[in-house]
């Protein structure tokens, strides 16, 4: 059977990190992109950015065939805003929702290496970490102390992800590190990972999909400690 064609019109939302991005794709190619203001909350910039990008292409929102969103791990607030926006759009327009694991995107962007470790800051000197080989997960997503993770790095591993902002200077000499521009999810990479899901016939339920968290936010943990 021929491979299913890519959606004709796709909206892409990346709000897992402070470097938020919104993009549009026609088939497999990006046709518009906007970077969200780092100094402002994604909630304030996201809706106007979507509106302006759609208007620039002359695309009504109801003409979208798919909306792709990065589901984490990442910023709690950013992920909630991005995923809620994507779910609302999918419900309102009837387009397909495709929520993409952020670390799968980052592993795809990493330079060729036998093994890739994707990391993000989990606070309290801990990391979100997941290991990949050739784009395939070798281990489940986990939160581990930095000191416990460091000795587990195999020879030749490539480390990537936003956690390098916090922990990069503490890596051992000789550990291979991806270029800084590859530490953060790019819309084209989100599109490529989402299209693989699309072609496998996978779709997400706007009422069921949730951000990818392994623990509560710092504020929620403090609230729990107070016994509230």
C-alpha positions as CSV (number, residue, x, y, z in Angstrom):
1,X,0.0,0.0,0.0
2,X,1.2,3.5,-0.7
3,X,2.4,5.5,2.3
4,X,-0.3,7.9,3.6
5,X,0.3,11.5,2.5
6,X,1.3,14.1,5.1
7,X,-1.5,16.4,6.3
8,X,-1.9,19.3,3.9
9,X,-2.0,21.9,6.7
10,X,-0.4,21.4,10.1
11,X,0.0,23.7,13.1
12,X,3.0,22.9,15.4
13,X,3.3,24.1,19.0
14,X,6.5,23.9,21.0
15,X,6.2,25.3,24.5
16,X,8.2,22.8,26.6
17,X,11.0,25.3,27.2
18,X,11.3,29.0,27.5
19,X,12.3,29.1,23.8
20,X,8.8,28.6,22.6
21,X,8.0,28.3,18.9
22,X,4.9,28.1,16.7
23,X,5.0,26.9,13.1
24,X,2.9,25.9,10.1
25,X,3.6,23.2,7.7
26,X,2.2,22.3,4.3
27,X,2.8,18.6,3.8
28,X,6.4,17.9,5.0
29,X,7.7,21.5,4.7
30,X,7.5,24.4,7.1
31,X,5.9,27.4,5.6
32,X,5.9,29.8,8.6
33,X,7.5,30.0,12.0
34,X,7.4,32.4,14.9
35,X,9.5,32.4,18.1
36,X,7.7,33.3,21.3
37,X,9.1,36.1,23.4
38,X,11.4,34.6,26.1
39,X,10.6,37.4,28.5
40,X,6.9,36.8,28.5
41,X,4.6,33.9,29.4
42,X,3.7,31.5,26.5
43,X,0.0,32.0,27.4
44,X,0.2,35.7,26.4
45,X,2.0,35.2,23.1
46,X,0.7,31.9,21.9
47,X,-2.8,32.8,20.6
48,X,-1.7,35.9,18.8
49,X,1.2,34.0,17.2
50,X,-1.1,31.3,16.0
51,X,-3.6,33.9,14.6
52,X,-0.9,35.8,12.8
53,X,0.7,32.8,11.3
54,X,-2.6,31.5,10.0
55,X,-3.5,34.9,8.6
56,X,-0.2,35.2,6.9
57,X,-0.8,32.0,5.0
58,X,-4.5,32.8,4.4
59,X,-5.5,29.6,6.2
60,X,-8.7,29.6,8.3
61,X,-8.2,27.6,11.5
62,X,-10.8,25.1,10.3
63,X,-8.7,24.3,7.3
64,X,-6.1,22.6,9.5
65,X,-5.8,18.9,9.2
66,X,-3.5,18.3,12.2
67,X,-2.1,20.1,15.2
68,X,1.2,18.8,16.6
69,X,2.3,19.7,20.2
70,X,5.4,18.9,22.3
71,X,4.1,17.1,25.5
72,X,7.2,17.1,27.6
73,X,9.0,16.7,29.8
74,X,9.7,20.4,30.2
75,X,8.3,23.5,31.8
76,X,5.1,22.8,33.7
77,X,3.4,26.0,32.8
78,X,4.6,25.9,29.2
79,X,3.5,22.4,28.6
80,X,0.0,23.0,30.1
81,X,-0.4,26.1,27.9
82,X,0.7,24.4,24.7
83,X,-1.2,21.2,25.2
84,X,-4.4,22.9,26.3
85,X,-4.2,25.2,23.2
86,X,-3.6,22.2,20.9
87,X,-6.5,20.2,22.5
88,X,-8.9,23.1,22.2
89,X,-8.0,23.7,18.6
90,X,-8.3,20.0,17.7
91,X,-11.7,19.8,19.4
92,X,-13.0,23.1,17.9
93,X,-11.8,22.4,14.3
94,X,-12.0,18.7,14.1
95,X,-8.4,18.3,13.1
96,X,-6.1,15.4,14.3
97,X,-4.1,15.9,17.5
98,X,-0.6,14.5,17.6
99,X,1.2,14.9,21.0
100,X,4.9,14.2,20.6
101,X,7.4,13.2,23.3
102,X,9.9,16.0,23.5
103,X,12.9,13.8,24.2
104,X,12.2,11.7,21.1
105,X,12.5,15.0,19.1
106,X,15.7,15.9,20.8
107,X,17.2,12.5,20.2
108,X,16.4,12.8,16.5
109,X,18.2,16.1,16.3
110,X,21.4,14.8,18.0
111,X,24.5,14.2,15.9
112,X,25.0,10.6,14.7
113,X,26.1,8.6,17.7
114,X,25.7,5.0,18.8
115,X,23.9,6.1,22.0
116,X,22.2,9.5,22.9
117,X,21.3,10.6,26.4
118,X,18.7,13.4,26.4
119,X,18.6,15.4,29.7
120,X,16.5,18.2,31.2
121,X,16.7,19.9,34.6
122,X,14.4,18.2,37.2
123,X,15.5,20.6,40.0
124,X,17.2,19.7,43.3
125,X,20.3,18.6,41.3
126,X,18.3,15.9,39.5
127,X,17.8,15.2,35.8
128,X,15.1,14.0,33.6
129,X,17.0,11.5,31.4
130,X,16.3,9.0,28.6
131,X,18.6,7.0,26.5
132,X,18.2,6.4,22.8
133,X,19.9,4.4,20.0
134,X,19.1,5.3,16.4
135,X,16.0,7.1,17.5
136,X,14.7,4.1,19.5
137,X,14.3,4.3,23.3
138,X,16.7,2.1,25.2
139,X,15.2,3.0,28.6
140,X,12.1,4.6,30.1
141,X,12.1,8.3,31.0
142,X,13.5,8.6,34.6
143,X,14.4,11.2,37.2
144,X,17.9,10.6,38.6
145,X,20.4,12.6,40.7
146,X,23.1,14.1,38.5
147,X,25.8,12.3,40.5
148,X,24.2,8.9,39.9
149,X,23.7,9.5,36.2
150,X,27.2,10.7,35.4
151,X,29.0,7.4,36.0
152,X,26.5,5.5,33.7
153,X,27.6,7.3,30.5
154,X,28.9,4.8,28.1
155,X,31.9,5.5,25.9
156,X,31.0,7.5,22.8
157,X,27.6,8.7,24.1
158,X,26.3,12.0,22.9
159,X,24.5,14.1,25.4
160,X,21.8,16.6,24.4
161,X,18.8,18.5,25.8
162,X,18.1,21.6,27.7
163,X,19.6,20.2,30.8
164,X,23.0,21.0,29.4
165,X,22.3,24.7,30.3
166,X,22.4,23.6,33.9
167,X,24.8,20.6,33.9
168,X,26.9,20.9,30.8
169,X,29.9,22.4,32.6
170,X,29.9,19.5,35.1
171,X,30.3,16.8,32.5
172,X,33.6,14.9,32.4
173,X,36.2,15.7,29.8
174,X,35.7,13.7,26.7
175,X,31.9,13.4,26.9
176,X,30.4,14.3,23.5
177,X,28.0,17.1,23.6
178,X,25.6,18.2,20.9
179,X,25.7,21.7,19.5
180,X,23.7,24.2,21.5
181,X,21.2,24.8,18.7
182,X,20.3,21.1,19.0
183,X,19.5,21.2,22.8
184,X,16.0,22.5,22.1
185,X,13.2,21.1,20.0
186,X,12.9,22.5,16.5
187,X,9.5,22.6,14.7
188,X,10.8,20.7,11.7
189,X,11.9,17.8,14.0
190,X,8.5,17.9,15.8
191,X,6.9,17.6,12.4
192,X,9.0,14.7,11.3
193,X,8.3,12.7,14.5
194,X,4.6,13.5,14.3
195,X,4.4,12.5,10.7
196,X,5.8,9.0,11.6
197,X,2.9,8.7,14.1
198,X,0.4,9.9,11.5
199,X,1.6,7.4,9.0
200,X,1.3,4.6,11.5
201,X,-2.4,5.6,12.0
202,X,-1.8,7.0,15.5
203,X,-4.1,9.7,16.8
204,X,-4.5,11.3,20.2
205,X,-7.8,11.9,22.0
206,X,-8.1,15.6,23.0
207,X,-9.9,14.6,26.1
208,X,-7.3,12.1,27.3
209,X,-3.8,13.3,26.4
210,X,-1.8,14.8,29.2
211,X,1.6,16.5,29.6
212,X,4.4,14.0,30.3
213,X,5.4,14.5,34.0
214,X,7.1,12.2,36.4
215,X,6.4,14.3,39.5
216,X,4.5,17.3,40.7
217,X,5.8,20.8,40.2
218,X,7.9,22.5,42.9
219,X,4.9,24.5,44.0
220,X,2.7,21.4,44.3
221,X,5.4,19.6,46.3
222,X,5.8,22.5,48.7
223,X,2.0,22.6,49.1
224,X,2.0,18.9,49.9
225,X,4.8,19.3,52.5
226,X,2.6,21.9,54.3
227,X,-0.1,19.3,54.5
228,X,-2.6,21.3,52.6
